[in-house]
Amino acid sequence: MCEEDRIVAAWTIACGRALAGRGVVLGFTEGVVRIEVADGIWMQQMRNMQTHLEKELARIAGVKISGIHFVVKKV
């Protein structure tokens, strides 16, 4: 399983179902996870938890993560 697949699999566990349902892993490049977020309110919530999410994703997926970049889903 590649690193990105491991991060995708770890996403729901790392942040819980409610939060995971508001964001989708778009990719993983050079240590940065890209997450598409449902809207600006959820983006702020995830940014508030960013350090925790980075640590949990790295721990669960077994991947070194240097950051998370959030983008709002385009309607």
N, C-alpha and C positions, 0 to 999 in steps of 0.2 A: 504494500500500500504506500503510495507517495505521501509526502509531507502534507500537501494540500488536502488530500482525502482524509488524513488523520485529523486535521484541523476541523474539517466539515463534520466528521463524526463526533468530535469532542465539543462542538459548539453548544448543543442542547444541554449537555452535562455541565459545562462550564458556567452557563448563565441561567439555567432553568427554563422550563417550557414557555412560560409567559413572555419572558424577554427574548428567548430564542425565536419565538414566532414573529417577532417584530424586526428581525434582522436575518440576512442571508449572507453566507460567505461567498464573495465573488472571486477571490483568488488569494494567492500567497506568493509574493515575490521579494527576494532579498531580505527575508525576515519580517516583512510587513504584511499583515493580514488586512485584506480589504473587505469591508462589511457594508452591504446595502441595507439601509434602515428605512422603515415604513414612512416616517415623517420627522419633522424637526423636534417634536416633543420627545419621541423615543431616542433620537440622536443625542439629545441632551442627557437623558437618563443613562445611555450607554457610555457617554463621555465621562459622566460622574463615576462610573464603575470601571473605567478603562484600565487602570493599573491592576485591579483585581482580575478582570477578564484576561489580560495579557498573561498574568501568572498562572491562572487556572488553565487556559488553553495550552500553554507551554507544558505544564505539568501533565495534563491528561493526554495530550497528543504526543508528548515526548519530542517536541520540536522547539528549537530556539526561536523566540519571537522578540523582535526589537520594537514593535509598535503595532497599533491598529489604526487604520484609516477608515473613517466612516463617511459614507455618502448617502444623501437622501434619495430614495427611489423616485425616479421621474415618472410622472403620471401621464 
